[in-house]
Amino acid sequence: MLPGFIIDQIRQREEEERAKQPVPQIELPLPVPEGSKAPEREDESDRGVVIIDLLGR
């Protein structure tokens, strides 16, 4: 069995290696509807609110 300080050193090295690796991200391909054009500026786009009722009341 290894002494506690060696186990701590191994754990610290593994955490450092994990911190160096980039976090994987998923990019979803979103279809663009035909005949629509993207807004030139973000503040010119139509904005709205979507309410999702998870409780079904």
N, CA, C and O atoms as CSV, one atom per row, in Angstrom:
chain,resi,resn,atom,element,x,y,z
A,1,MET,N,N,0.849,-1.176,0.000
A,1,MET,CA,C,0.000,0.000,0.000
A,1,MET,C,C,0.894,1.239,0.000
A,1,MET,O,O,1.923,1.273,0.676
A,2,LEU,N,N,0.492,2.252,-0.763
A,2,LEU,CA,C,1.284,3.467,-0.880
A,2,LEU,C,C,1.020,4.409,0.291
A,2,LEU,O,O,-0.091,4.457,0.819
A,3,PRO,N,N,2.042,5.156,0.692
A,3,PRO,CA,C,1.838,6.167,1.740
A,3,PRO,C,C,0.870,7.254,1.262
A,3,PRO,O,O,0.730,7.479,0.060
A,4,GLY,N,N,0.213,7.918,2.195
A,4,GLY,CA,C,-0.802,8.920,1.872
A,4,GLY,C,C,-0.282,10.080,1.041
A,4,GLY,O,O,-0.997,10.555,0.158
A,5,PHE,N,N,0.951,10.563,1.290
A,5,PHE,CA,C,1.461,11.717,0.541
A,5,PHE,C,C,1.688,11.369,-0.925
A,5,PHE,O,O,1.555,12.239,-1.785
A,6,ILE,N,N,2.026,10.127,-1.229
A,6,ILE,CA,C,2.199,9.721,-2.631
A,6,ILE,C,C,0.850,9.684,-3.341
A,6,ILE,O,O,0.730,10.107,-4.490
A,7,ILE,N,N,-0.155,9.178,-2.647
A,7,ILE,CA,C,-1.506,9.154,-3.222
A,7,ILE,C,C,-1.984,10.577,-3.489
A,7,ILE,O,O,-2.595,10.841,-4.525
A,8,ASP,N,N,-1.709,11.504,-2.554
A,8,ASP,CA,C,-2.090,12.907,-2.742
A,8,ASP,C,C,-1.365,13.524,-3.947
A,8,ASP,O,O,-1.962,14.288,-4.706
A,9,GLN,N,N,-0.094,13.196,-4.120
A,9,GLN,CA,C,0.673,13.715,-5.257
A,9,GLN,C,C,0.096,13.209,-6.574
A,9,GLN,O,O,-0.038,13.973,-7.529
A,10,ILE,N,N,-0.239,11.946,-6.625
A,10,ILE,CA,C,-0.829,11.372,-7.845
A,10,ILE,C,C,-2.162,12.040,-8.142
A,10,ILE,O,O,-2.443,12.388,-9.289
A,11,ARG,N,N,-2.986,12.222,-7.111
A,11,ARG,CA,C,-4.288,12.858,-7.289
A,11,ARG,C,C,-4.129,14.296,-7.797
A,11,ARG,O,O,-4.863,14.717,-8.691
A,12,GLN,N,N,-3.186,15.045,-7.239
A,12,GLN,CA,C,-2.955,16.425,-7.674
A,12,GLN,C,C,-2.506,16.473,-9.133
A,12,GLN,O,O,-2.963,17.325,-9.894
A,13,ARG,N,N,-1.624,15.575,-9.521
A,13,ARG,CA,C,-1.164,15.547,-10.913
A,13,ARG,C,C,-2.308,15.218,-11.870
A,13,ARG,O,O,-2.405,15.804,-12.948
A,14,GLU,N,N,-3.172,14.282,-11.477
A,14,GLU,CA,C,-4.318,13.934,-12.321
A,14,GLU,C,C,-5.273,15.111,-12.453
A,14,GLU,O,O,-5.798,15.353,-13.540
A,15,GLU,N,N,-5.510,15.849,-11.371
A,15,GLU,CA,C,-6.389,17.021,-11.417
A,15,GLU,C,C,-5.792,18.111,-12.300
A,15,GLU,O,O,-6.522,18.770,-13.041
A,16,GLU,N,N,-4.475,18.311,-12.233
A,16,GLU,CA,C,-3.814,19.299,-13.085
A,16,GLU,C,C,-3.948,18.924,-14.558
A,16,GLU,O,O,-4.189,19.788,-15.401
A,17,GLU,N,N,-3.791,17.635,-14.866
A,17,GLU,CA,C,-3.923,17.179,-16.252
A,17,GLU,C,C,-5.358,17.397,-16.758
A,17,GLU,O,O,-5.559,17.825,-17.895
A,18,ARG,N,N,-6.348,17.102,-15.911
A,18,ARG,CA,C,-7.747,17.316,-16.304
A,18,ARG,C,C,-8.039,18.786,-16.524
A,18,ARG,O,O,-8.805,19.132,-17.424
A,19,ALA,N,N,-7.443,19.666,-15.717
A,19,ALA,CA,C,-7.680,21.106,-15.850
A,19,ALA,C,C,-7.080,21.646,-17.152
A,19,ALA,O,O,-7.581,22.630,-17.695
A,20,LYS,N,N,-6.027,21.023,-17.654
A,20,LYS,CA,C,-5.385,21.473,-18.884
A,20,LYS,C,C,-6.182,21.091,-20.130
A,20,LYS,O,O,-6.089,21.759,-21.159
A,21,GLN,N,N,-6.964,20.019,-20.035
A,21,GLN,CA,C,-7.710,19.540,-21.202
A,21,GLN,C,C,-8.930,20.414,-21.434
A,21,GLN,O,O,-9.603,20.793,-20.475
A,22,PRO,N,N,-9.233,20.747,-22.694
A,22,PRO,CA,C,-10.415,21.560,-22.979
A,22,PRO,C,C,-11.701,20.777,-22.701
A,22,PRO,O,O,-11.742,19.554,-22.832
A,23,VAL,N,N,-12.732,21.500,-22.320
A,23,VAL,CA,C,-14.024,20.888,-22.047
A,23,VAL,C,C,-14.714,20.620,-23.377
A,23,VAL,O,O,-14.861,21.541,-24.181
A,24,PRO,N,N,-15.145,19.383,-23.632
A,24,PRO,CA,C,-15.804,19.088,-24.903
A,24,PRO,C,C,-17.140,19.820,-25.011
A,24,PRO,O,O,-17.882,19.928,-24.034
A,25,GLN,N,N,-17.434,20.318,-26.205
A,25,GLN,CA,C,-18.679,21.028,-26.461
A,25,GLN,C,C,-19.359,20.412,-27.664
A,25,GLN,O,O,-18.704,19.932,-28.589
A,26,ILE,N,N,-20.670,20.430,-27.641
A,26,ILE,CA,C,-21.457,19.896,-28.741
A,26,ILE,C,C,-22.044,21.075,-29.518
A,26,ILE,O,O,-22.650,21.974,-28.935
A,27,GLU,N,N,-21.859,21.060,-30.822
A,27,GLU,CA,C,-22.450,22.086,-31.673
A,27,GLU,C,C,-23.559,21.445,-32.484
A,27,GLU,O,O,-23.350,20.449,-33.176
A,28,LEU,N,N,-24.748,22.037,-32.386
A,28,LEU,CA,C,-25.891,21.497,-33.099
A,28,LEU,C,C,-26.039,22.184,-34.447
A,28,LEU,O,O,-26.018,23.413,-34.515
A,29,PRO,N,N,-26.187,21.425,-35.509
A,29,PRO,CA,C,-26.431,22.047,-36.813
A,29,PRO,C,C,-27.899,22.474,-36.885
A,29,PRO,O,O,-28.791,21.627,-36.928
A,30,LEU,N,N,-28.145,23.766,-36.898
A,30,LEU,CA,C,-29.504,24.279,-36.939
A,30,LEU,C,C,-29.880,24.598,-38.381
A,30,LEU,O,O,-29.164,25.336,-39.057
A,31,PRO,N,N,-30.989,24.054,-38.857
A,31,PRO,CA,C,-31.395,24.337,-40.236
A,31,PRO,C,C,-31.885,25.784,-40.367
A,31,PRO,O,O,-32.527,26.320,-39.464
A,32,VAL,N,N,-31.571,26.396,-41.501
A,32,VAL,CA,C,-32.013,27.756,-41.784
A,32,VAL,C,C,-33.253,27.661,-42.663
A,32,VAL,O,O,-33.195,27.074,-43.744
A,33,PRO,N,N,-34.386,28.233,-42.214
A,33,PRO,CA,C,-35.592,28.162,-43.041
A,33,PRO,C,C,-35.383,28.875,-44.379
A,33,PRO,O,O,-34.710,29.903,-44.459
A,34,GLU,N,N,-35.974,28.304,-45.416
A,34,GLU,CA,C,-35.831,28.894,-46.749
A,34,GLU,C,C,-36.567,30.224,-46.815
A,34,GLU,O,O,-37.654,30.368,-46.255
A,35,GLY,N,N,-35.981,31.180,-47.493
A,35,GLY,CA,C,-36.610,32.473,-47.691
A,35,GLY,C,C,-36.420,33.434,-46.533
A,35,GLY,O,O,-36.856,34.582,-46.616
A,36,SER,N,N,-35.794,33.008,-45.478
A,36,SER,CA,C,-35.568,33.936,-44.366
A,36,SER,C,C,-34.133,34.423,-44.423
A,36,SER,O,O,-33.227,33.709,-44.854
A,37,LYS,N,N,-33.952,35.645,-43.981
A,37,LYS,CA,C,-32.595,36.163,-43.938
A,37,LYS,C,C,-32.237,36.448,-42.480
A,37,LYS,O,O,-33.099,36.787,-41.669
A,38,ALA,N,N,-30.992,36.309,-42.173
A,38,ALA,CA,C,-30.529,36.542,-40.812
A,38,ALA,C,C,-30.527,38.036,-40.532
A,38,ALA,O,O,-30.200,38.820,-41.423
A,39,PRO,N,N,-30.882,38.453,-39.327
A,39,PRO,CA,C,-30.846,39.879,-39.001
A,39,PRO,C,C,-29.415,40.396,-39.069
A,39,PRO,O,O,-28.463,39.696,-38.725
A,40,GLU,N,N,-29.289,41.648,-39.526
A,40,GLU,CA,C,-27.957,42.219,-39.674
A,40,GLU,C,C,-27.317,42.489,-38.320
A,40,GLU,O,O,-26.122,42.273,-38.119
A,41,ARG,N,N,-28.147,42.967,-37.397
A,41,ARG,CA,C,-27.650,43.221,-36.052
A,41,ARG,C,C,-28.557,42.510,-35.064
A,41,ARG,O,O,-29.738,42.292,-35.334
A,42,GLU,N,N,-28.010,42.162,-33.948
A,42,GLU,CA,C,-28.778,41.397,-32.975
A,42,GLU,C,C,-29.949,42.203,-32.419
A,42,GLU,O,O,-31.008,41.632,-32.158
A,43,ASP,N,N,-29.789,43.504,-32.232
A,43,ASP,CA,C,-30.859,44.299,-31.646
A,43,ASP,C,C,-32.009,44.549,-32.630
A,43,ASP,O,O,-33.067,45.025,-32.216
A,44,GLU,N,N,-31.829,44.241,-33.920
A,44,GLU,CA,C,-32.890,44.405,-34.905
A,44,GLU,C,C,-33.764,43.157,-35.014
A,44,GLU,O,O,-34.820,43.201,-35.644
A,45,SER,N,N,-33.349,42.073,-34.426
A,45,SER,CA,C,-34.108,40.834,-34.546
A,45,SER,C,C,-35.341,40.877,-33.646
A,45,SER,O,O,-35.373,41.596,-32.648
A,46,ASP,N,N,-36.361,40.088,-34.021
A,46,ASP,CA,C,-37.549,39.966,-33.185
A,46,ASP,C,C,-37.185,39.114,-31.979
A,46,ASP,O,O,-36.573,38.053,-32.096
A,47,ARG,N,N,-37.577,39.608,-30.835
A,47,ARG,CA,C,-37.278,38.876,-29.611
A,47,ARG,C,C,-38.589,38.519,-28.944
A,47,ARG,O,O,-39.572,39.250,-29.065
A,48,GLY,N,N,-38.606,37.419,-28.254
A,48,GLY,CA,C,-39.819,36.995,-27.592
A,48,GLY,C,C,-39.515,36.174,-26.368
A,48,GLY,O,O,-38.359,35.999,-25.982
A,49,VAL,N,N,-40.577,35.670,-25.760
A,49,VAL,CA,C,-40.452,34.871,-24.554
A,49,VAL,C,C,-41.103,33.522,-24.825
A,49,VAL,O,O,-42.178,33.452,-25.419
A,50,VAL,N,N,-40.456,32.470,-24.393
A,50,VAL,CA,C,-41.001,31.129,-24.516
A,50,VAL,C,C,-41.197,30.601,-23.104
A,50,VAL,O,O,-40.261,30.583,-22.304
A,51,ILE,N,N,-42.414,30.171,-22.803
A,51,ILE,CA,C,-42.706,29.613,-21.500
A,51,ILE,C,C,-42.958,28.119,-21.668
A,51,ILE,O,O,-43.809,27.701,-22.453
A,52,ILE,N,N,-42.207,27.332,-20.922
A,52,ILE,CA,C,-42.349,25.880,-20.975
A,52,ILE,C,C,-42.901,25.428,-19.628
A,52,ILE,O,O,-42.254,25.591,-18.594
A,53,ASP,N,N,-44.094,24.863,-19.652
A,53,ASP,CA,C,-44.745,24.414,-18.436
A,53,ASP,C,C,-44.362,22.970,-18.172
A,53,ASP,O,O,-44.871,22.057,-18.823
A,54,LEU,N,N,-43.466,22.763,-17.216
A,54,LEU,CA,C,-42.991,21.422,-16.908
A,54,LEU,C,C,-43.914,20.666,-15.961
A,54,LEU,O,O,-43.861,19.438,-15.882
A,55,LEU,N,N,-44.756,21.397,-15.246
A,55,LEU,CA,C,-45.629,20.750,-14.285
A,55,LEU,C,C,-46.993,20.401,-14.868
A,55,LEU,O,O,-47.737,19.625,-14.270
A,56,GLY,N,N,-47.330,20.962,-16.023
A,56,GLY,CA,C,-48.595,20.635,-16.702
A,56,GLY,C,C,-49.808,21.178,-16.003
A,56,GLY,O,O,-50.871,20.561,-16.061
A,57,ARG,N,N,-49.691,22.311,-15.344
A,57,ARG,CA,C,-50.836,22.889,-14.633
A,57,ARG,C,C,-51.699,23.716,-15.540
A,57,ARG,O,O,-52.704,24.273,-15.097
